[in-house]
Every structure is written in structure tokens, then in C-alpha cells.
Amino acid sequence: MGDYRFKLEFEVRDYECDLSGIVNNAVYQNYLEHARHEFLKSRGLNFAQLEKRGVTLVVIRIEMDFLYPLRSGDKFYVGLNTERVSRLRFGFMQDIYRLPDEKPILAAKVICTALNDQGYPRVPKEFMEQITSGLRI
């Protein structure tokens, strides 16, 4: 558990579980993605507006450590921090904890970049500042 720039709470739905009664591994990526999108919205960033400006956000690498399974009805949150990885890459460090006991469920690092309308990496300076403001870079 740590201090997070952003937290988002969820509840596991029945259809997200596999035959073993636990959340399917692929569903965790949906949780992480939704938390990233909500974080960006909280920073005044909108995918549709970025696309209109010729900026396409893409994931280029995901590392996920599965620590403990979630089950139907479990409540949990995704905690998110950001970092600047390089001039053209930024990262989201995301953790999932079950509620109310704060049991660690998953630790993930998601590396992203932005592509211009010709498909080349280009992260607008103002975008990088909006997602990493307040961090030591």
C-alpha cells in the first residue's frame, strides 16, 4: 500500500470470473485500463480530443504480477502513480488491493507512448506535464 496520485474503486461482477470462480487474468487489464482512462479524465485529458489533435496514446509494454485472486462480489481499488520513463515514454505503476482488508492482489507497470498522425512516437510536452506534474523527473 502506498500513496497514490489516483484511486478508483470497483466491484467484481460474476461474468468476470472463470470456471474456477476467480477473476480471469485478462479482466485485470480492463480494470487497469479503466483506471488509467479515469485518471487522464481527472487531469483534463480526453482520448477523443487527443485523437482530433493527432495524438494517439498506445501501450507498448505491460508487466503484471498476480499476487492473489479476486472473486465475484469482492470490492477493490486500483491505485495509480505515473512516471516519466524517457522523452518518448511514460509509465503507470498500478496496484490492486482488495477491500476492506487491503490485501494486495496485483502489481503492474504499464509503459506507454503517444503516436502522431503519421504513426511516429511524439509525446506533446503539455501532455507529459499534465500526467507527471508534481513528480521529480
MDTraj code that builds the backbone (N, CA, C; nanometers):
import mdtraj as md
import numpy as np

residues = "MET GLY ASP TYR ARG PHE LYS LEU GLU PHE GLU VAL ARG ASP TYR GLU CYS ASP LEU SER GLY ILE VAL ASN ASN ALA VAL TYR GLN ASN TYR LEU GLU HIS ALA ARG HIS GLU PHE LEU LYS SER ARG GLY LEU ASN PHE ALA GLN LEU GLU LYS ARG GLY VAL THR LEU VAL VAL ILE ARG ILE GLU MET ASP PHE LEU TYR PRO LEU ARG SER GLY ASP LYS PHE TYR VAL GLY LEU ASN THR GLU ARG VAL SER ARG LEU ARG PHE GLY PHE MET GLN ASP ILE TYR ARG LEU PRO ASP GLU LYS PRO ILE LEU ALA ALA LYS VAL ILE CYS THR ALA LEU ASN ASP GLN GLY TYR PRO ARG VAL PRO LYS GLU PHE MET GLU GLN ILE THR SER GLY LEU ARG ILE".split()
xyz = np.array([
    [0.0849, -0.1182, 0.0000],
    [0.0000, 0.0000, 0.0000],
    [0.0883, 0.1230, 0.0000],
    [0.0534, 0.2175, -0.0785],
    [0.1324, 0.3385, -0.0835],
    [0.0442, 0.4591, -0.1057],
    [0.1100, 0.5700, -0.1198],
    [0.0380, 0.6915, -0.1560],
    [0.0206, 0.6909, -0.3065],
    [-0.1002, 0.7132, -0.3501],
    [-0.1290, 0.7107, -0.4927],
    [-0.1797, 0.8464, -0.5381],
    [-0.1459, 0.8808, -0.6607],
    [-0.1965, 1.0048, -0.7214],
    [-0.3438, 0.9917, -0.7549],
    [-0.3883, 0.8677, -0.7723],
    [-0.5263, 0.8438, -0.8135],
    [-0.5682, 0.7061, -0.7649],
    [-0.6929, 0.6938, -0.7189],
    [-0.7512, 0.5657, -0.6796],
    [-0.8905, 0.5552, -0.7380],
    [-0.9269, 0.4331, -0.7769],
    [-1.0600, 0.4086, -0.8302],
    [-1.1107, 0.2760, -0.7752],
    [-1.2319, 0.2784, -0.7195],
    [-1.2900, 0.1571, -0.6614],
    [-1.3779, 0.0837, -0.7623],
    [-1.3805, -0.0488, -0.7473],
    [-1.4571, -0.1389, -0.8338],
    [-1.5224, -0.2464, -0.7476],
    [-1.6102, -0.3241, -0.8123],
    [-1.6633, -0.4459, -0.7533],
    [-1.6635, -0.5531, -0.8620],
    [-1.6160, -0.6727, -0.8298],
    [-1.6093, -0.7821, -0.9269],
    [-1.7508, -0.8271, -0.9623],
    [-1.7753, -0.8389, -1.0927],
    [-1.9039, -0.8877, -1.1426],
    [-1.8908, -1.0357, -1.1783],
    [-2.0003, -1.1084, -1.1649],
    [-1.9996, -1.2539, -1.1874],
    [-1.9359, -1.2928, -1.3195],
    [-1.9711, -1.2219, -1.4271],
    [-1.9249, -1.2625, -1.5603],
    [-1.7752, -1.2385, -1.5819],
    [-1.7076, -1.1742, -1.4868],
    [-1.5639, -1.1524, -1.4986],
    [-1.4834, -1.2709, -1.4447],
    [-1.5533, -1.3692, -1.3893],
    [-1.4869, -1.4847, -1.3284],
    [-1.4858, -1.6034, -1.4245],
    [-1.3827, -1.6855, -1.4095],
    [-1.3729, -1.8054, -1.4931],
    [-1.4366, -1.9243, -1.4217],
    [-1.4196, -2.0447, -1.4753],
    [-1.4816, -2.1635, -1.4177],
    [-1.4305, -2.1955, -1.2775],
    [-1.3145, -2.1425, -1.2416],
    [-1.2598, -2.1642, -1.1076],
    [-1.3210, -2.0693, -1.0049],
    [-1.4013, -1.9737, -1.0522],
    [-1.4651, -1.8798, -0.9616],
    [-1.3791, -1.7597, -0.9262],
    [-1.2690, -1.7428, -0.9995],
    [-1.1816, -1.6274, -0.9757],
    [-1.1801, -1.5387, -1.0996],
    [-1.1411, -1.4132, -1.0804],
    [-1.1363, -1.3199, -1.1927],
    [-1.0373, -1.3720, -1.2969],
    [-1.0814, -1.3768, -1.4210],
    [-0.9959, -1.4188, -1.5315],
    [-0.8793, -1.3218, -1.5459],
    [-0.7617, -1.3738, -1.5742],
    [-0.6413, -1.2892, -1.5796],
    [-0.6542, -1.1727, -1.6763],
    [-0.7226, -1.1912, -1.7890],
    [-0.7355, -1.0839, -1.8881],
    [-0.8219, -0.9693, -1.8365],
    [-0.9133, -0.9969, -1.7459],
    [-1.0035, -0.8938, -1.6937],
    [-0.9259, -0.7887, -1.6149],
    [-0.8164, -0.8291, -1.5520],
    [-0.7367, -0.7323, -1.4750],
    [-0.6866, -0.6189, -1.5647],
    [-0.6567, -0.6495, -1.6899],
    [-0.6137, -0.5432, -1.7811],
    [-0.7260, -0.4422, -1.8046],
    [-0.8514, -0.4902, -1.8068],
    [-0.9641, -0.3971, -1.8196],
    [-0.9714, -0.3039, -1.6990],
    [-0.9533, -0.3587, -1.5792],
    [-0.9551, -0.2757, -1.4586],
    [-0.8456, -0.1690, -1.4653],
    [-0.7244, -0.2119, -1.5030],
    [-0.6126, -0.1185, -1.5098],
    [-0.6372, -0.0110, -1.6148],
    [-0.6880, -0.0515, -1.7312],
    [-0.7125, 0.0448, -1.8382],
    [-0.8187, 0.1463, -1.7972],
    [-0.9258, 0.1002, -1.7354],
    [-1.0315, 0.1914, -1.6941],
    [-0.9778, 0.2925, -1.5924],
    [-0.8955, 0.2468, -1.5003],
    [-0.8356, 0.3387, -1.4023],
    [-0.7461, 0.4413, -1.4708],
    [-0.6687, 0.3995, -1.5716],
    [-0.5847, 0.4958, -1.6451],
    [-0.6695, 0.5994, -1.7161],
    [-0.7768, 0.5557, -1.7796],
    [-0.8643, 0.6484, -1.8514],
    [-0.9281, 0.7482, -1.7550],
    [-0.9738, 0.7000, -1.6398],
    [-1.0350, 0.7892, -1.5419],
    [-0.9312, 0.8865, -1.4846],
    [-0.8081, 0.8397, -1.4652],
    [-0.7008, 0.9292, -1.4203],
    [-0.6796, 1.0408, -1.5228],
    [-0.6687, 1.0034, -1.6503],
    [-0.6472, 1.1038, -1.7547],
    [-0.7627, 1.2042, -1.7583],
    [-0.8861, 1.1554, -1.7470],
    [-1.0008, 1.2462, -1.7437],
    [-0.9910, 1.3414, -1.6247],
    [-0.9441, 1.2904, -1.5108],
    [-0.9311, 1.3755, -1.3916],
    [-0.8261, 1.4842, -1.4105],
    [-0.7350, 1.4633, -1.5054],
    [-0.6301, 1.5608, -1.5365],
    [-0.6695, 1.6500, -1.6551],
    [-0.7943, 1.6386, -1.6982],
    [-0.8418, 1.7218, -1.8080],
    [-0.8033, 1.6712, -1.9453],
    [-0.7660, 1.5427, -1.9533],
    [-0.7258, 1.4834, -2.0813],
    [-0.8360, 1.3900, -2.1303],
    [-0.8676, 1.3980, -2.2581],
    [-0.9758, 1.3227, -2.3169],
    [-0.9247, 1.2540, -2.4436],
    [-0.9484, 1.1228, -2.4540],
    [-0.8980, 1.0473, -2.5683],
    [-0.9487, 1.1018, -2.7011],
    [-1.0776, 1.1328, -2.7086],
    [-1.1338, 1.1819, -2.8351],
    [-1.0700, 1.3149, -2.8744],
    [-1.0505, 1.4033, -2.7788],
    [-0.9878, 1.5321, -2.8088],
    [-0.8421, 1.5146, -2.8498],
    [-0.7718, 1.4239, -2.7837],
    [-0.6325, 1.3977, -2.8210],
    [-0.6251, 1.3437, -2.9639],
    [-0.7154, 1.2527, -2.9998],
    [-0.7178, 1.1976, -3.1357],
    [-0.7410, 1.3068, -3.2388],
    [-0.8323, 1.3991, -3.2084],
    [-0.8586, 1.5097, -3.3009],
    [-0.7349, 1.5963, -3.3206],
    [-0.6490, 1.6001, -3.2188],
    [-0.5250, 1.6774, -3.2292],
    [-0.4121, 1.5946, -3.2905],
    [-0.4419, 1.4707, -3.3308],
    [-0.3403, 1.3865, -3.3932],
    [-0.2503, 1.3155, -3.2951],
    [-0.2980, 1.2955, -3.1709],
    [-0.2197, 1.2270, -3.0679],
    [-0.2916, 1.0976, -3.0313],
    [-0.2260, 0.9837, -3.0569],
    [-0.2826, 0.8536, -3.0243],
    [-0.2006, 0.7917, -2.9117],
    [-0.2651, 0.7669, -2.7982],
    [-0.1967, 0.7037, -2.6854],
    [-0.1971, 0.5531, -2.7038],
    [-0.0812, 0.4907, -2.6853],
    [-0.0701, 0.3455, -2.7025],
    [0.0120, 0.2842, -2.5899],
    [-0.0261, 0.1630, -2.5539],
    [0.0506, 0.0826, -2.4581],
    [0.1565, 0.0085, -2.5369],
    [0.2819, 0.0101, -2.4864],
    [0.3875, -0.0639, -2.5554],
    [0.4448, -0.1781, -2.4720],
    [0.4136, -0.1793, -2.3423],
    [0.4628, -0.2882, -2.2570],
    [0.3787, -0.2942, -2.1301],
    [0.3464, -0.4148, -2.0865],
    [0.2761, -0.4344, -1.9595],
    [0.3459, -0.5474, -1.8836],
    [0.3764, -0.5210, -1.7576],
    [0.4263, -0.6236, -1.6654],
    [0.3235, -0.6349, -1.5536],
    [0.2757, -0.7575, -1.5284],
    [0.1763, -0.7769, -1.4234],
    [0.2184, -0.8933, -1.3352],
    [0.2194, -0.8679, -1.2052],
    [0.2445, -0.9726, -1.1066],
    [0.1135, -1.0017, -1.0357],
    [0.0632, -1.1242, -1.0527],
    [-0.0612, -1.1662, -0.9894],
    [-0.0274, -1.2193, -0.8509],
    [-0.0812, -1.1554, -0.7479],
    [-0.0441, -1.1882, -0.6117],
    [-0.1493, -1.2709, -0.5381],
    [-0.2752, -1.2472, -0.5692],
    [-0.3847, -1.3168, -0.5016],
    [-0.5109, -1.2958, -0.5856],
    [-0.5986, -1.3952, -0.5965],
    [-0.7156, -1.3793, -0.6844],
    [-0.8307, -1.3023, -0.6203],
    [-0.9052, -1.2328, -0.7049],
    [-1.0317, -1.1732, -0.6651],
    [-1.1435, -1.2686, -0.7044],
    [-1.2554, -1.2596, -0.6314],
    [-1.3725, -1.3431, -0.6590],
    [-1.4960, -1.2554, -0.6756],
    [-1.6005, -1.3132, -0.7316],
    [-1.7238, -1.2393, -0.7545],
    [-1.7700, -1.1683, -0.6274],
    [-1.8060, -1.0418, -0.6426],
    [-1.8549, -0.9629, -0.5303],
    [-1.7475, -0.8912, -0.4513],
    [-1.6198, -0.9293, -0.4713],
    [-1.5119, -0.8598, -0.3995],
    [-1.5098, -0.7131, -0.4399],
    [-1.4896, -0.6283, -0.3420],
    [-1.4672, -0.4865, -0.3681],
    [-1.3165, -0.4638, -0.3645],
    [-1.2697, -0.3715, -0.4479],
    [-1.1258, -0.3470, -0.4556],
    [-1.1014, -0.2097, -0.5140],
    [-0.9765, -0.1656, -0.5070],
    [-0.9412, -0.0403, -0.5742],
    [-0.8122, -0.0583, -0.6518],
    [-0.7987, 0.0260, -0.7541],
    [-0.6754, 0.0360, -0.8311],
    [-0.6096, 0.1668, -0.7891],
    [-0.4869, 0.1572, -0.7395],
    [-0.4070, 0.2754, -0.7084],
    [-0.3105, 0.2994, -0.8231],
    [-0.2875, 0.4270, -0.8575],
    [-0.2099, 0.4602, -0.9763],
    [-0.1115, 0.5725, -0.9465],
    [0.0102, 0.5537, -0.9912],
    [0.1123, 0.6582, -0.9937],
    [0.1684, 0.6648, -1.1351],
    [0.2287, 0.7778, -1.1686],
    [0.2871, 0.7938, -1.3008],
    [0.4347, 0.8262, -1.2893],
    [0.5057, 0.7990, -1.3975],
    [0.6460, 0.8374, -1.4042],
    [0.6824, 0.8659, -1.5495],
    [0.7791, 0.9512, -1.5649],
    [0.8354, 0.9744, -1.6978],
    [0.9475, 0.8737, -1.7144],
    [0.9386, 0.7918, -1.8171],
    [1.0374, 0.6872, -1.8407],
    [1.1496, 0.7397, -1.9296],
    [1.1129, 0.8163, -2.0304],
    [1.2092, 0.8776, -2.1214],
    [1.1393, 0.9949, -2.1907],
    [1.2062, 1.0541, -2.2859],
    [1.1469, 1.1660, -2.3597],
    [1.0199, 1.1233, -2.4319],
    [1.0134, 0.9955, -2.4731],
    [0.9001, 0.9473, -2.5514],
    [0.8147, 0.8422, -2.4809],
    [0.8454, 0.8132, -2.3558],
    [0.7705, 0.7094, -2.2841],
    [0.7326, 0.7570, -2.1446],
    [0.6152, 0.7128, -2.1034],
    [0.5693, 0.7404, -1.9680],
    [0.5095, 0.6122, -1.9124],
    [0.5104, 0.6005, -1.7808],
    [0.4652, 0.4776, -1.7190],
    [0.3570, 0.5004, -1.6155],
    [0.2744, 0.3983, -1.6021],
    [0.1734, 0.3943, -1.4979],
    [0.2082, 0.2766, -1.4072],
    [0.2338, 0.3035, -1.2798],
    [0.2521, 0.1986, -1.1814],
    [0.1169, 0.1811, -1.1148],
    [0.0596, 0.0627, -1.1293],
    [-0.0756, 0.0390, -1.0818],
    [-0.0791, -0.0839, -0.9916],
    [-0.1474, -0.0685, -0.8803],
    [-0.1637, -0.1777, -0.7846],
    [-0.3115, -0.1976, -0.7575],
    [-0.3489, -0.3223, -0.7340],
    [-0.4865, -0.3536, -0.6970],
    [-0.4846, -0.4110, -0.5559],
    [-0.5756, -0.3593, -0.4722],
    [-0.5931, -0.4058, -0.3350],
    [-0.7398, -0.4384, -0.3110],
    [-0.7626, -0.5538, -0.2462],
    [-0.8992, -0.5917, -0.2083],
    [-0.9426, -0.5062, -0.0893],
    [-1.0696, -0.4743, -0.0854],
    [-1.1275, -0.4008, 0.0271],
    [-1.2175, -0.4939, 0.1074],
    [-1.2295, -0.4771, 0.2354],
    [-1.1729, -0.3690, 0.3156],
    [-1.0370, -0.4017, 0.3767],
    [-0.9844, -0.5238, 0.3526],
    [-0.8635, -0.5663, 0.4245],
    [-0.7320, -0.5216, 0.3610],
    [-0.7386, -0.4530, 0.2443],
    [-0.6181, -0.4034, 0.1751],
    [-0.5231, -0.5163, 0.1326],
    [-0.5789, -0.6330, 0.1063],
    [-0.4991, -0.7470, 0.0601],
    [-0.4424, -0.7146, -0.0775],
    [-0.3079, -0.7231, -0.0963],
    [-0.2504, -0.6985, -0.2295],
    [-0.2943, -0.8064, -0.3288],
    [-0.3430, -0.7625, -0.4424],
    [-0.3954, -0.8532, -0.5450],
    [-0.3058, -0.8570, -0.6673],
    [-0.2600, -0.7399, -0.7121],
    [-0.1846, -0.7321, -0.8368],
    [-0.0953, -0.6086, -0.8342],
    [0.0227, -0.6222, -0.8943],
    [0.1136, -0.5081, -0.9149],
    [0.1464, -0.5042, -1.0634],
    [0.1335, -0.3860, -1.1241],
    [0.1550, -0.3748, -1.2682],
    [0.2330, -0.2489, -1.3015],
    [0.3081, -0.2595, -1.4093],
    [0.3747, -0.1437, -1.4678],
    [0.3366, -0.1413, -1.6146],
    [0.2782, -0.0289, -1.6574],
    [0.2308, -0.0141, -1.7942],
    [0.3095, 0.1001, -1.8582],
    [0.3831, 0.0687, -1.9638],
    [0.4633, 0.1693, -2.0346],
    [0.3882, 0.2100, -2.1606],
    [0.3784, 0.3400, -2.1811],
    [0.3014, 0.3948, -2.2931],
    [0.3837, 0.4987, -2.3682],
    [0.3337, 0.5316, -2.4857],
    [0.3851, 0.6440, -2.5623],
    [0.2673, 0.7053, -2.6369],
    [0.2951, 0.8066, -2.7124],
    [0.1936, 0.8684, -2.7975],
    [0.2479, 0.8687, -2.9397],
    [0.1603, 0.8477, -3.0344],
    [0.1971, 0.8496, -3.1754],
    [0.1328, 0.9700, -3.2418],
    [0.2064, 1.0305, -3.3347],
    [0.1468, 1.1401, -3.4116],
    [0.0639, 1.0811, -3.5251],
    [0.0033, 1.1667, -3.6071],
    [-0.0858, 1.1161, -3.7113],
    [-0.0137, 1.0426, -3.8242],
    [0.1212, 1.0447, -3.8251],
    [0.1975, 0.9635, -3.9200],
    [0.2433, 0.8314, -3.8572],
    [0.2075, 0.8079, -3.7298],
    [0.2429, 0.6844, -3.6621],
    [0.3786, 0.6853, -3.5945],
    [0.4407, 0.8026, -3.5813],
    [0.5711, 0.8135, -3.5156],
    [0.5544, 0.8571, -3.3703],
    [0.6412, 0.8039, -3.2812],
    [0.6322, 0.8457, -3.1413],
    [0.6537, 0.9965, -3.1267],
    [0.5604, 1.0589, -3.0568],
    [0.5706, 1.2014, -3.0254],
    [0.4798, 1.2283, -2.9071],
    [0.5384, 1.2643, -2.7948],
    [0.4598, 1.2953, -2.6759],
    [0.4613, 1.4466, -2.6582],
    [0.3473, 1.5116, -2.6780],
    [0.3437, 1.6564, -2.6614],
    [0.3877, 1.6960, -2.5203],
    [0.4682, 1.7991, -2.5126],
    [0.5225, 1.8449, -2.3846],
    [0.4121, 1.8711, -2.2825],
    [0.3049, 1.9375, -2.3250],
    [0.1974, 1.9704, -2.2306],
    [0.1278, 1.8452, -2.1781],
    [0.1186, 1.7401, -2.2608],
    [0.0601, 1.6136, -2.2154],
    [0.1477, 1.5519, -2.1074],
    [0.2779, 1.5430, -2.1337],
    [0.3691, 1.4844, -2.0360],
    [0.3633, 1.5620, -1.9050],
    [0.3553, 1.6948, -1.9148],
    [0.3473, 1.7768, -1.7932],
    [0.2190, 1.7497, -1.7161],
    [0.1085, 1.7316, -1.7861],
    [-0.0186, 1.7074, -1.7189],
    [-0.0207, 1.5744, -1.6448],
    [0.0410, 1.4723, -1.6996],
    [0.0345, 1.3435, -1.6300],
    [0.1449, 1.3240, -1.5281],
    [0.2523, 1.4013, -1.5388],
    [0.3642, 1.3826, -1.4447],
    [0.3849, 1.5033, -1.3542],
    [0.2992, 1.6054, -1.3593],
    [0.3193, 1.7238, -1.2768],
    [0.3249, 1.6854, -1.1292],
    [0.4162, 1.7497, -1.0613],
    [0.4366, 1.7217, -0.9199],
    [0.5338, 1.6091, -0.8922],
    [0.5840, 1.5447, -0.9964],
    [0.6796, 1.4349, -0.9780],
    [0.8205, 1.4862, -1.0006],
    [0.9143, 1.4219, -0.9347],
    [1.0545, 1.4504, -0.9654],
    [1.0931, 1.3729, -1.0897],
    [1.1399, 1.4427, -1.1918],
    [1.1747, 1.3772, -1.3188],
    [1.3235, 1.3873, -1.3427],
])
top = md.Topology()
chain = top.add_chain()
for i, resn in enumerate(residues, 1):
    res = top.add_residue(resn, chain, resSeq=i)
    for name in ("N", "CA", "C"):
        top.add_atom(name, md.element.get_by_symbol(name[0]), res)
traj = md.Trajectory(xyz[None], top)
